Amino acid sequence: MSTDTTGSEMLVEPKRPRERLVDRRIHAHRRPDLAADHDLKHPHWDAEPRSVPKDWPETHLTRAELMHRLFQVPFLSDTTAGTRQVARALNLMLDWLEGHPGATWQDRWLASGASESGTEEWTQLVSDAVPGSRPKPRDYVANLKRAMLLLVLGRAVRPSYTWLMGQSWAYYLTSRAKPVLDPEGFERLEAICAETGRHHKATRSAFTRLVWILIVKGGSLREITAADCVELRVEMDNRLKDWHGRTLFYTLLHEAGFLPEEAPPNLRLALLPGQLSCEQLIDRYHIACAPVRQVLIDYLNYRRPDLDYTTLLSRARVLGELFWKDLERHHPGIDSLDLSADVITAWKERVRIIRHEHAPHRMGKERKLFENVFRTVRGFYLDITHWATEDPVRWSPWVAPCPIRRNECDDNKRRQRIRAEMHQRTRTLAPLLPALVRSVDDTRRRSRQLLEHALATASGEHFTVDGSQFCRFEPPNGYSGKVYAIEEETGQTRDLTGEEDQSFWTWAIVETLRHTGVRIEELLEITHHSFFSYRLPSTGEVVPMLQIAPSKTDAERVLLVSPELGEVLAEVIGRVRNGKPNLPLVSRYDGHERVYSPMMPFLFQRRPAGPNSMSTNRVVAYTTVRKWLLAAMTTAGLSAVDGSELQMTPHDFRRIFATDAIRAGIPPHIAAKILGHANVNTTMGYAAIYPEDVINSHRGFIARRRSLRPGEEYRMPTETEWDEFLGHFELRKVSLGVCGRGFGTPCQHEHACIRCPLLRPDPVQMPRLTEIITNLDARIAEAQREGWTGEVAGLEVSLSSAMEKLAAMQAAFKNGRTTDLGMPTFKSPYGRAIEESGL
């Protein structure tokens, strides 16, 4: 248990306070595939997407005004026969629309039902409205599409995203829409694409997405909001299976400065979940009792400034779902925190044992760390009790006896077992680390060599690397910048760019983790600004240092950059820089705090599709690091002694680093400083102690102690000295037992053995001590009778000491008689054994 600032006992949780890189908290969208996650809310943004206007000037134009407008520049400028055919088709479209009710062209379009179709079936609806049933020629349908395109570009009607995604003339629409909808804005985006060298296919897809937003929402590119882009992305995820330019359209808007400053730097961050309010966290569990719901919300709001977001999520789930919602489910109508013994006993059993929802009669399994649930509920009750003294109006009505006892929150045995398992895991993985390091380095060199040979080979030609035959393969959609090759022996198509990228970053991550022992979030937050130089005051030597951003303990620290680590980080910087003067600025999403950082030159950033792809750089994700490490262990062929598969996590490198540091002789408090531990006991818990370490350390301790003490103390004793030593034990024997004074020391208590605390009483002498106590009682009675007051005081002290010695004898007698092992034998320098048998 720990005591917080309020003075009440609170939950001891693995807190993870994080540096708030930004003050704002975004409530971002999430992907549709995360809909089942109860921790996340439905996609939302700080501002809702712009609504589709129901009325605008162009849709109120008369038929003549609309025809005149659509046959002007930039909608239609030529006077060829094709134009006359489009005019006839446009008249047919207008006739068809006028056949539906509505005051505007948009109303008639919606009434026709064509807007609900995600295909090109609307052309059949128009054809069916024409008298005659003869099949229509191909040009007839094409002209209808061109006519509909004029109505869309002229903003007479505004179709939905569903309708736009179902049309086959999307790219033709883009080329015609750019000079009509926002020519200056698209020119700005085209200039950015030319400056950054983006491929035409990718930019054309991105422009199509922007045209869709302008058609549906209206306005210009500068009026598009981040929420509009997120809304389109969600629509595309639901309706398009395979499409290009997923996020590039958002990136172009951000680079052009068309989006507001508070918008995320890329669409991927906008889709990630953001922080929820305490009210939203509790409302996920649909608590029926409104007063209790409000108490839980107020409690979390009061505690939120002291907690990181991950801990807040944990407490909201425990209090909202595992505690109160469970009580409401089994006790409908409950509305008080004062719980009876039967209710709380049943709840504890449900929390401790997890049973299958559809088969409650089956044997359940014990919940891991159920003590954390008890500690959270106990802290909730104790906090309310404490706060009631400060704010009785708000908290006094909810004060109730705490249903969780202190001993129910004790998990020391579990923690000791987990620590022992981690130590054994460290002892298993530490010897395999050199083999893993060699494997990832060999894989990096081999994949780099394979990629270089492929780049020097034309498409369709063969090349050989390490005796293996490959054929350069160019896929149809090769604009992603990847290099493929077919391995002739297996017939497998290999992504050489992806393999080289993964092997390099795996090598960089393994080397950095093993040389620094940093946490994984600290590794991913290293930036180009983290390096600085330090001049040693003693020698004046300049050494490189690496600054680690605040993480778990919320305290910065610096590490010395070794030559090996410096070489690794230099290669990382050179790769990310890619020939440019500066590192790209990217934003990192913090999955724990659910916030994104400002644009910073992070070191561990990459282009997911390859170094030449059109996607933007992003910081390597934690899940990606885990996946790469597992793949590296598989490639290295490392397994346990019994042949089972071994998994290496980023935190295993930290434990191995701590163990090696302690074994190398680094003082524990210095190792704690390097690792960023606030308590040296945490560092000692990381270090796995080997049996040989215990033996070697003990031998080293004895050697150091002998070097500090006088050497003559370790010579062979003479016979006279040995006889004197044995005689000391003879002098320690007294009538009631044995004196415990040290060798060479005289009696300090003038042989007053009954009073002496060094007397070790012998249970065999219990009758004699009883006789002494009887005699002392008689002498005290005589002294009191004769009026010898001073004698009475001294005798009473002796009597009290005698009674203590008698109690010690009785206790020793109950525990069993002691066995005298005698004195050990000592061989003299002349080989004669000296034996002593009188003790």
C-alpha positions in Angstrom: 0.0 0.0 0.0 1.0 3.5 -0.6 -0.4 6.8 0.7 -1.2 9.5 -1.8 -1.4 13.2 -1.3 -4.9 12.9 0.1 -3.7 10.6 2.9 -5.8 7.6 1.9 -4.6 4.2 0.8 -4.6 4.0 -3.0 -4.0 1.4 -5.7 -0.3 0.7 -6.3 -0.4 0.4 -10.1 2.4 0.4 -12.7 1.9 4.1 -13.4 3.2 5.4 -16.7 3.3 9.2 -16.5 4.1 10.6 -19.9 5.4 13.9 -21.1 2.5 15.8 -22.6 4.1 16.8 -25.9 1.0 18.8 -26.8 -1.5 20.6 -24.7 -4.5 19.8 -26.9 -6.2 16.5 -26.8 -7.7 15.3 -30.0 -10.8 13.1 -30.2 -9.8 11.4 -33.4 -11.5 8.9 -35.6 -10.6 5.2 -35.4 -10.6 2.6 -38.1 -13.8 0.6 -38.7 -12.0 -2.6 -37.9 -11.6 -1.3 -34.3 -15.4 -1.1 -33.7 -15.4 -4.0 -31.3 -12.9 -2.3 -28.9 -15.0 -1.2 -26.0 -12.3 1.3 -25.0 -12.9 3.3 -28.1 -15.8 5.5 -29.1 -17.4 5.8 -32.5 -15.2 8.0 -34.8 -15.5 11.7 -33.9 -13.5 14.9 -34.3 -13.3 18.2 -32.4 -15.5 19.6 -35.1 -18.1 17.6 -37.0 -17.7 17.2 -40.8 -19.4 19.9 -42.9 -23.0 19.0 -43.6 -24.2 18.8 -47.2 -26.1 22.1 -47.8 -29.7 21.7 -48.8 -29.9 24.9 -50.8 -27.4 26.8 -52.9 -27.8 29.3 -55.9 -26.9 26.9 -58.7 -29.6 24.4 -58.0 -32.3 27.1 -58.3 -31.4 28.0 -61.8 -34.1 27.7 -64.5 -33.6 25.2 -67.3 -32.6 28.0 -69.7 -30.2 29.5 -67.3 -28.6 26.2 -66.5 -28.2 25.3 -70.2 -26.6 28.6 -70.9 -24.2 28.3 -67.9 -23.1 24.7 -68.7 -22.2 25.6 -72.3 -19.8 28.3 -71.3 -16.1 28.1 -70.4 -14.8 26.2 -68.4 -17.6 23.7 -68.5 -17.8 23.2 -72.3 -16.0 25.3 -74.9 -16.1 23.5 -78.3 -18.9 23.6 -80.9 -18.2 20.2 -82.5 -20.8 17.6 -83.3 -19.9 15.9 -80.0 -21.1 19.0 -78.3 -24.4 18.8 -80.0 -24.8 15.2 -78.9 -24.0 16.2 -75.3 -26.6 19.0 -75.6 -29.2 16.4 -76.7 -28.2 14.2 -73.8 -28.4 17.1 -71.4 -31.9 18.0 -72.5 -32.8 14.4 -72.0 -31.4 14.4 -68.5 -33.3 17.6 -67.6 -36.5 16.1 -69.0 -36.0 13.1 -66.8 -35.3 15.2 -63.7 -38.3 17.4 -64.3 -40.4 14.3 -64.3 -39.8 14.0 -60.5 -41.2 16.3 -57.8 -39.1 19.0 -56.2 -38.4 22.7 -56.2 -34.7 22.4 -57.1 -32.6 20.2 -59.3 -31.2 18.6 -56.2 -34.6 17.8 -54.9 -35.5 16.2 -58.1 -32.3 14.2 -58.2 -32.9 12.9 -54.7 -36.5 12.0 -55.6 -35.4 10.0 -58.6 -33.7 7.4 -56.4 -30.5 7.4 -58.6 -28.4 9.0 -55.8 -28.8 5.9 -53.7 -27.2 3.6 -56.3 -23.5 2.9 -56.0 -23.3 1.8 -59.7 -24.1 3.2 -63.1 -27.7 1.9 -63.1 -28.9 5.5 -63.2 -28.3 5.5 -67.0 -30.8 2.7 -67.3 -33.4 4.8 -65.4 -32.9 7.7 -67.8 -33.1 5.3 -70.8 -36.3 3.8 -69.5 -37.9 7.2 -69.4 -37.3 7.7 -73.1 -40.2 6.6 -75.4 -39.3 3.5 -77.4 -37.7 0.3 -76.3 -34.9 -0.1 -78.9 -31.5 -0.7 -77.5 -29.5 2.4 -77.1 -26.1 2.8 -78.9 -22.9 2.9 -76.9 -22.4 6.6 -77.6 -25.8 7.3 -76.2 -24.8 6.1 -72.7 -21.5 7.9 -73.0 -23.2 11.1 -73.8 -25.5 10.6 -70.8 -22.5 10.4 -68.6 -21.0 13.5 -70.1 -24.2 15.3 -69.5 -24.4 14.2 -65.9 -20.8 15.3 -65.5 -21.8 18.8 -66.6 -24.6 18.9 -64.1 -22.2 17.8 -61.3 -19.5 20.3 -62.3 -22.0 23.0 -62.7 -23.2 22.2 -59.1 -26.8 21.8 -60.2 -26.9 18.5 -58.3 -24.6 17.1 -55.6 -24.4 13.3 -55.6 -23.3 11.3 -52.6 -19.9 9.6 -52.0 -21.6 6.3 -52.6 -22.7 7.4 -56.1 -19.3 8.9 -57.0 -17.4 5.8 -56.0 -19.6 3.6 -58.2 -18.8 5.6 -61.4 -16.2 4.4 -63.9 -15.3 7.8 -65.1 -13.7 9.0 -61.8 -10.3 10.0 -63.4 -12.0 11.7 -66.3 -14.1 13.6 -63.8 -10.8 14.7 -62.0 -9.3 16.2 -65.2 -12.4 18.1 -66.0 -13.1 19.2 -62.4 -9.7 20.8 -61.5 -10.1 23.9 -63.8 -13.7 24.3 -62.7 -13.9 23.8 -59.0 -10.7 25.4 -57.7 -8.0 26.0 -60.4 -5.7 27.9 -58.1 -5.8 25.4 -55.3 -5.1 22.5 -57.6 -2.2 24.4 -59.2 -0.7 24.8 -55.8 -1.0 21.0 -55.1 0.5 20.2 -58.5 3.5 22.4 -57.7 4.0 20.6 -54.4 3.8 17.2 -56.1 6.4 18.4 -58.6 8.7 19.7 -55.9 8.5 16.4 -53.9 8.8 14.1 -56.9 5.6 12.3 -56.3 4.4 9.8 -59.0 1.6 10.8 -61.3 -0.6 7.8 -60.5 -0.6 8.4 -56.8 -1.3 12.1 -57.2 -4.1 11.5 -59.7 -5.8 9.3 -57.1 -5.3 11.9 -54.4 -6.8 14.6 -56.7 -9.8 12.4 -57.3 -10.5 12.2 -53.6 -10.3 15.9 -53.2 -12.7 16.4 -56.2 -15.2 14.1 -54.5 -15.1 16.2 -51.3 -15.6 19.5 -53.3 -18.5 18.0 -55.2 -20.3 16.6 -52.1 -19.5 19.5 -49.7 -19.0 22.4 -52.0 -16.5 25.3 -51.5 -12.8 25.3 -52.3 -9.8 23.3 -51.2 -9.1 25.8 -48.4 -12.5 25.2 -47.0 -12.0 21.4 -46.6 -11.7 20.4 -43.0 -9.8 17.5 -41.4 -13.2 16.0 -40.4 -14.3 16.1 -44.1 -11.2 14.0 -45.0 -11.8 11.6 -42.2 -15.4 11.2 -43.3 -14.3 10.4 -46.8 -11.7 7.9 -45.6 -14.3 6.0 -43.6 -16.6 5.9 -46.6 -13.8 4.5 -48.8 -12.9 1.9 -46.2 -16.5 0.7 -46.2 -17.0 0.7 -50.0 -13.7 0.4 -51.8 -11.7 -2.8 -51.4 -8.6 -1.9 -53.4 -7.7 1.7 -54.0 -4.6 3.9 -54.1 -3.8 7.2 -52.5 -5.4 6.3 -49.2 -4.0 9.2 -47.3 -2.0 11.3 -49.8 -4.9 13.6 -50.5 -4.9 14.7 -46.8 -1.1 15.0 -46.8 -1.2 17.3 -49.8 -3.8 19.6 -48.1 -1.6 19.7 -45.0 1.6 20.5 -46.9 -0.2 23.2 -48.8 -1.3 24.8 -45.6 -5.0 24.4 -46.5 -5.9 22.7 -43.2 -6.0 24.5 -39.8 -2.9 24.3 -37.5 -4.7 22.1 -34.9 -5.3 19.4 -37.5 -3.1 16.2 -37.3 -0.1 16.2 -39.6 -1.4 13.1 -41.5 -4.7 11.2 -41.9 -3.4 8.1 -40.2 -3.1 10.1 -36.9 -6.6 11.5 -37.4 -8.0 8.0 -37.6 -6.3 6.8 -34.4 -8.4 6.9 -31.2 -8.1 9.9 -29.0 -8.6 10.5 -25.3 -12.1 10.3 -23.9 -13.6 12.3 -21.0 -14.4 10.7 -17.7 -18.1 10.9 -18.6 -17.5 9.1 -21.8 -15.4 6.5 -20.1 -18.1 5.7 -17.6 -21.0 5.9 -20.1 -19.5 3.0 -22.0 -20.9 0.6 -19.3 -24.5 2.0 -19.3 -24.8 2.3 -15.5 -28.5 2.4 -14.5 -28.2 4.3 -11.2 -27.7 8.0 -12.1 -26.4 9.1 -8.7 -23.7 6.4 -8.6 -22.8 7.1 -12.2 -22.3 10.8 -11.3 -20.2 9.8 -8.3 -17.9 7.7 -10.4 -17.5 10.5 -13.0 -16.7 13.0 -10.3 -14.2 10.6 -8.7 -12.4 10.0 -11.9 -12.3 13.8 -12.7 -10.9 14.5 -9.2 -8.2 11.8 -9.7 -7.4 12.5 -13.4 -4.7 15.2 -12.8 -2.6 12.7 -10.8 -3.0 9.8 -13.3 -1.7 9.0 -16.7 -4.4 8.1 -19.3 -3.6 4.3 -19.2 -4.2 4.2 -15.4 -7.3 6.3 -15.8 -8.7 3.8 -18.4 -7.9 0.9 -16.0 -9.7 2.6 -13.0 -12.7 3.5 -15.1 -13.0 -0.1 -16.3 -12.6 -1.5 -12.7 -15.1 0.9 -11.1 -17.5 1.1 -13.9 -17.6 -2.4 -15.3 -16.0 -4.9 -12.9 -17.5 -3.3 -9.8 -20.7 -1.4 -10.1 -22.1 -2.7 -13.4 -21.5 -6.2 -12.1 -23.4 -5.4 -9.0 -26.3 -3.9 -11.0 -26.4 -7.0 -13.2 -26.8 -9.4 -10.2 -28.7 -7.0 -7.9 -31.1 -4.8 -10.0 -32.0 -1.6 -8.3 -29.0 -1.3 -6.1 -28.3 2.4 -5.4 -25.9 2.5 -2.3 -22.2 2.0 -1.8 -23.0 0.5 1.6 -22.9 -3.2 0.7 -24.0 -6.1 2.8 -21.6 -8.9 3.6 -23.5 -11.4 1.3 -23.4 -9.0 -1.6 -19.7 -8.1 -1.3 -18.7 -11.8 -0.7 -20.5 -12.9 -3.9 -18.9 -10.0 -5.9 -15.4 -10.9 -4.7 -15.9 -14.5 -5.9 -17.1 -13.3 -9.3 -14.1 -11.0 -9.7 -11.6 -13.7 -8.6 -12.9 -16.4 -10.8 -13.8 -15.7 -14.5 -16.5 -17.9 -15.8 -17.8 -18.4 -19.3 -20.7 -16.2 -20.1 -22.8 -18.9 -21.8 -21.7 -21.7 -19.4 -21.6 -20.3 -15.9 -21.7 -23.9 -14.4 -18.3 -24.8 -15.9 -15.1 -24.4 -13.9 -13.7 -20.9 -14.4 -10.1 -19.7 -14.2 -8.6 -17.3 -11.8 -8.3 -13.7 -12.9 -4.7 -12.5 -13.3 -3.8 -9.8 -10.8 -7.3 -9.7 -9.2 -5.7 -7.9 -6.3 -5.4 -4.8 -8.5 -9.2 -4.8 -8.7 -9.5 -5.0 -5.0 -7.0 -2.2 -4.5 -8.8 0.1 -6.9 -12.2 -0.4 -5.1 -10.5 0.0 -1.7 -8.9 3.2 -2.8 -12.2 4.4 -4.1 -13.9 3.9 -0.7 -11.0 5.3 1.3 -10.7 8.4 -0.9 -14.4 9.3 -0.5 -14.1 8.9 3.2 -11.1 11.2 3.3 -12.6 13.8 0.9 -15.7 13.9 3.0 -13.8 15.8 5.7 -12.8 18.5 3.1 -16.0 18.7 1.1 -18.8 17.1 3.2 -21.6 18.4 1.1 -20.4 16.5 -2.0 -18.9 13.3 -0.5 -20.5 12.7 2.9 -23.7 11.1 1.5 -21.5 8.4 -0.2 -19.3 7.5 2.8 -19.6 3.8 3.6 -17.5 1.1 5.3 -14.8 -0.2 3.0 -15.7 -3.7 1.8 -12.1 -4.7 1.0 -9.7 -5.5 3.8 -6.0 -4.7 3.6 -4.8 -8.3 3.5 -7.0 -9.0 0.5 -4.9 -6.7 -1.6 -1.6 -8.4 -0.7 0.0 -9.9 -3.8 3.6 -10.3 -2.6 3.7 -14.0 -3.4 2.4 -13.4 -6.9 5.0 -10.6 -7.4 7.8 -12.9 -6.2 6.7 -15.6 -8.5 6.6 -13.3 -11.5 10.0 -11.9 -10.6 11.4 -15.4 -10.4 9.9 -16.2 -13.8 11.5 -13.1 -15.3 14.9 -13.9 -13.8 14.7 -17.4 -15.3 13.7 -15.8 -18.6 16.7 -13.5 -18.5 19.0 -16.4 -17.7 17.6 -18.2 -20.7 17.8 -15.4 -23.2 21.1 -13.7 -22.2 23.4 -16.4 -23.5 21.5 -16.3 -26.9 21.9 -12.5 -27.4 25.3 -12.8 -29.2 23.9 -15.3 -31.7 20.9 -13.0 -32.3 23.2 -10.0 -32.9 25.2 -11.9 -35.4 22.1 -13.1 -37.2 20.5 -9.7 -37.6 23.8 -8.2 -38.8 24.2 -11.1 -41.4 20.6 -10.7 -42.5 21.1 -7.0 -43.0 24.2 -7.4 -45.1 22.7 -10.2 -47.2 19.5 -8.3 -47.9 21.4 -5.2 -48.8 23.6 -7.1 -51.2 20.6 -8.7 -52.8 18.8 -5.4 -53.3 22.0 -3.8 -54.8 22.3 -6.6 -57.4 18.6 -6.3 -58.2 18.9 -2.5 -58.8 21.8 -3.1 -61.2 19.7 -5.6 -63.2 17.1 -4.7 -65.7 13.5 -6.0 -65.5 13.2 -9.6 -66.7 17.0 -10.3 -66.4 18.6 -12.8 -64.1 21.3 -12.3 -61.4 23.0 -14.5 -58.9 23.7 -13.8 -55.2 25.4 -16.4 -52.9 24.7 -19.2 -55.4 21.0 -18.5 -55.6 19.4 -17.5 -59.0 16.9 -14.6 -59.1 15.0 -12.9 -61.9 14.1 -9.2 -61.6 10.3 -8.8 -61.6 8.4 -5.6 -62.3 4.8 -5.6 -61.1 2.1 -3.7 -63.0 1.7 -1.2 -60.3 5.4 -0.6 -59.7 5.1 3.1 -58.8 5.4 2.3 -55.1 9.2 2.2 -55.6 9.6 -1.4 -54.5 12.0 -3.9 -56.1 10.8 -7.4 -56.6 12.6 -10.6 -57.7 11.5 -14.2 -58.3 13.7 -16.8 -56.6 14.1 -19.4 -59.3 14.7 -22.3 -56.9 11.4 -21.9 -55.0 9.4 -19.7 -57.5 8.6 -17.3 -54.7 8.2 -13.6 -55.5 10.3 -11.7 -52.9 9.9 -8.0 -52.0 13.6 -7.1 -51.8 12.9 -3.5 -50.8 10.8 -4.6 -47.9 13.2 -7.3 -46.8 16.1 -4.8 -46.8 14.1 -2.2 -44.9 13.0 -4.7 -42.3 16.4 -6.2 -41.8 18.1 -2.7 -41.4 15.6 -1.5 -38.8 15.7 -4.8 -37.0 19.5 -4.5 -36.7 19.3 -0.8 -35.6 16.7 -1.6 -32.9 18.5 -4.6 -31.6 21.8 -2.7 -31.4 20.3 0.3 -29.7 18.4 -1.7 -27.2 21.3 -3.8 -26.2 23.7 -0.9 -25.9 21.4 1.5 -23.9 18.8 -0.6 -22.1 16.2 2.0 -22.8 12.4 1.3 -22.8 10.8 0.8 -26.1 8.8 4.1 -26.0 12.1 5.9 -25.1 13.7 4.3 -28.1 11.0 5.4 -30.5 11.1 9.0 -29.1 14.8 9.6 -29.8 15.1 12.6 -32.1 18.0 14.3 -33.8 17.9 16.9 -31.0 18.7 14.3 -28.4 22.4 14.4 -29.1 24.8 16.8 -27.5 28.5 16.8 -26.6 30.0 17.0 -23.1 33.5 18.1 -22.2 35.1 16.1 -19.3 36.4 18.6 -16.7 39.4 16.5 -15.8 40.8 15.8 -19.3 39.0 18.2 -21.5 37.9 15.3 -23.8 34.6 15.8 -25.7 32.3 12.8 -25.5 28.9 12.3 -27.2 25.8 12.0 -25.0 22.3 10.9 -25.7 19.4 12.5 -23.9 16.5 10.2 -23.1 13.1 11.9 -23.0 11.0 11.6 -19.9 9.0 8.3 -19.9 7.8 6.2 -17.1 9.4 8.1 -14.2 8.9 11.5 -15.8 12.6 12.3 -15.4 15.2 13.0 -18.1 18.5 11.3 -18.1 21.6 11.2 -20.3 23.6 8.2 -21.6 27.1 8.0 -22.9 27.2 7.1 -26.6 29.7 4.3 -27.0 31.6 4.0 -30.4 29.4 0.9 -31.3 26.2 2.8 -30.5 27.5 5.9 -32.3 28.1 3.9 -35.5 24.6 2.5 -35.4 22.9 5.9 -34.9 25.0 7.5 -37.6 23.7 4.9 -40.1 20.2 5.5 -38.9 20.5 9.2 -39.4 22.1 8.8 -42.8 19.3 6.5 -44.0 16.5 8.7 -42.7 18.1 11.8 -44.1 18.4 10.1 -47.6 20.8 12.7 -49.0 18.8 15.7 -47.7 20.3 18.3 -45.4 17.8 17.7 -42.6 15.7 14.8 -41.2 12.1 14.8 -42.2 9.7 16.1 -39.5 7.0 13.6 -38.5 4.5 13.2 -35.7 4.4 10.2 -33.4 1.2 8.8 -32.0 1.4 7.8 -28.3 -0.8 4.7 -28.0 -0.7 5.0 -24.2 -1.7 8.6 -23.8 -3.6 8.6 -27.1 -2.1 11.9 -28.2 0.2 12.8 -31.0 3.4 14.8 -30.8 4.4 17.9 -32.7 6.4 17.5 -35.9 9.9 16.4 -34.8 13.0 14.8 -36.4 12.5 11.3 -34.9 15.3 8.9 -35.7 13.3 5.7 -36.0 11.1 6.8 -38.8 10.6 5.1 -42.2 8.4 4.9 -45.2 6.2 1.8 -44.8 6.0 1.1 -48.5 9.8 1.6 -49.2 12.2 4.4 -49.5 10.9 5.6 -52.9 7.2 5.3 -52.2 4.8 8.1 -52.2 3.6 7.6 -48.6 4.9 9.9 -45.9 7.4 8.9 -43.2 6.1 7.6 -39.9 7.7 6.5 -36.6 8.0 2.8 -36.2 5.2 1.4 -34.2 5.6 -0.7 -31.1 3.7 -3.6 -32.6 6.0 -3.5 -35.6 9.1 -3.8 -33.4 7.6 -6.8 -31.6 6.9 -8.5 -35.0 10.4 -7.8 -36.3 12.0 -9.2 -33.2 10.0 -12.4 -33.4 10.9 -12.7 -37.0 14.6 -12.2 -36.1 14.5 -15.0 -33.5 12.9 -17.3 -36.1 15.6 -16.4 -38.7 18.4 -17.0 -36.2 16.9 -20.4 -35.4 17.1 -19.8 -31.6 15.1 -22.1 -29.4 14.9 -23.3 -25.8 16.7 -26.3 -24.5 13.6 -28.4 -24.9 13.1 -27.2 -28.5 10.3 -24.8 -27.8 10.1 -21.5 -29.5 11.6 -18.5 -27.8 10.3 -14.9 -28.1 12.4 -11.8 -27.5 10.6 -8.7 -26.5 12.0 -5.2 -26.3 11.9 -5.3 -22.5 14.0 -8.4 -22.4 17.0 -6.3 -23.7 16.5 -4.0 -20.7 16.6 -6.9 -18.2 19.7 -8.3 -19.9 21.3 -4.9 -19.8 20.6 -4.5 -16.1 21.9 -8.0 -15.4 25.1 -7.5 -17.3 25.7 -4.1 -15.7 25.5 -5.4 -12.2 27.6 -8.4 -13.1 30.3 -6.1 -14.6 30.7 -4.4 -11.3 28.6 -1.2 -11.9 27.2 -0.1 -8.5 23.5 -0.7 -8.3 22.7 3.0 -7.7 24.7 4.0 -10.8 22.9 1.3 -12.8 19.6 2.6 -11.5 20.5 6.1 -12.8 21.4 4.7 -16.2 18.2 2.7 -16.5 16.0 5.6 -15.2 14.8 3.8 -12.1 13.6 5.9 -9.2 14.3 3.1 -6.8 17.4 1.0 -6.7 15.3 -2.0 -5.6 13.7 -1.9 -9.0 17.1 -2.3 -10.6 18.0 -5.2 -8.4 14.7 -6.8 -9.3 15.7 -6.6 -13.0 19.1 -8.2 -12.4 19.0 -11.9 -12.6 21.6 -13.3 -10.1 23.5 -16.4 -11.3 24.7 -19.1 -8.8 28.3 -18.5 -9.9 27.8 -14.8 -9.2 27.0 -15.6 -5.6 30.1 -17.8 -5.2 32.5 -15.4 -6.9 31.1 -12.4 -5.1 31.5 -14.1 -1.7 35.0 -15.1 -2.5 35.8 -11.6 -3.6 34.4 -10.2 -0.4 36.6 -12.5 1.7 39.6 -11.6 -0.4 38.9 -7.8 0.0 38.4 -8.2 3.8 41.6 -10.1 4.2 43.5 -7.4 2.3 42.2 -4.7 4.7 42.9 -6.6 8.0 46.4 -7.2 9.4 48.2 -10.1 7.8 49.4 -11.6 11.1 45.8 -12.5 11.9 45.8 -15.2 9.2 49.0 -17.0 10.3 48.9 -20.5 11.9 48.4 -20.2 15.7 51.0 -21.7 18.0 50.2 -24.4 20.5 50.3 -21.9 23.4 47.8 -19.6 21.6 45.6 -22.6 20.8 45.6 -23.7 24.4 44.8 -20.2 25.5 41.9 -20.1 23.0 40.5 -23.4 24.3 41.0 -22.3 27.9 38.8 -19.3 27.2 35.8 -21.7 26.7 36.6 -23.4 30.0 36.5 -20.1 31.8 33.1 -19.3 30.3 31.4 -22.3 32.1 29.3 -21.3 35.1 26.8 -23.1 37.3 23.7 -22.0 35.3 25.1 -22.4 31.8 27.7 -20.8 29.6 28.9 -17.2 29.3 28.6 -15.7 25.9 31.5 -13.2 26.1 34.0 -13.1 23.3 37.5 -14.5 23.2 40.1 -12.3 25.0 37.5 -10.3 26.9 37.2 -10.4 30.7 33.9 -10.6 32.5 32.2 -7.1 32.4 29.6 -7.8 35.1 31.8 -8.8 38.0 30.5 -12.4 37.8 26.9 -11.4 38.6 25.7 -14.1 36.2 22.1 -14.0 37.2 21.9 -10.4 36.1 24.2 -10.7 33.1 22.5 -10.7 29.6 25.4 -12.7 28.2 24.5 -15.8 30.3 23.1 -18.6 28.1 21.1 -20.7 30.6 21.2 -24.5 30.3 17.8 -26.1 30.7 19.4 -28.9 32.7 20.1 -26.4 35.5 16.5 -25.4 35.9 16.1 -27.0 39.4 19.2 -25.1 40.5 17.8 -21.8 39.2 14.5 -22.6 40.9 16.3 -23.1 44.2 18.1 -19.7 43.7 14.8 -18.0 43.1 13.4 -19.5 46.3 16.4 -18.3 48.2 16.0 -14.8 46.8 12.4 -14.7 47.9 13.5 -15.6 51.4 16.3 -13.0 51.5 13.9 -10.3 50.2 11.4 -11.2 53.0 14.2 -11.0 55.6 15.4 -7.7 54.3 12.0 -6.2 54.3 11.4 -7.5 57.8 14.7 -6.0 59.1 14.3 -2.7 57.2 17.3 -3.2 54.9 15.8 -1.0 52.0 19.0 -1.0 49.9 19.3 -4.7 50.1 15.7 -5.1 49.0 16.2 -3.1 45.8 19.3 -5.1 44.8 17.7 -8.5 45.5 14.6 -7.5 43.5 16.8 -6.8 40.4 18.4 -10.2 40.8 15.0 -11.8 41.2 13.7 -10.2 38.1 16.7 -11.4 36.1 16.5 -14.9 37.5 12.8 -15.1 36.5 13.8 -14.1 32.9 16.5 -16.8 32.8 14.0 -19.3 34.1 11.5 -18.4 31.3 14.4 -18.8 28.8 15.2 -22.3 30.2 11.5 -23.4 30.0 11.3 -22.2 26.4 14.4 -24.1 25.4 13.1 -27.1 27.2 9.9 -27.1 25.2 11.8 -26.7 21.9 14.0 -29.7 22.7 17.3 -30.3 24.4 20.3 -28.8 22.7 23.1 -31.1 21.5 26.7 -30.2 22.2 28.7 -30.8 19.1 32.0 -30.4 20.8 35.1 -28.5 19.6 36.6 -29.1 16.1 40.1 -30.6 15.9 43.0 -28.5 14.8 46.1 -29.9 13.1 49.3 -28.3 14.2 52.1 -27.4 11.7 53.9 -30.6 12.8 50.9 -32.8 11.8 49.9 -33.7 15.4 46.2 -33.4 16.0 45.1 -31.5 19.0 41.9 -32.8 20.4 39.8 -31.3 23.1 37.0 -33.4 24.6 36.0 -31.6 27.8 33.4 -29.2 26.4 
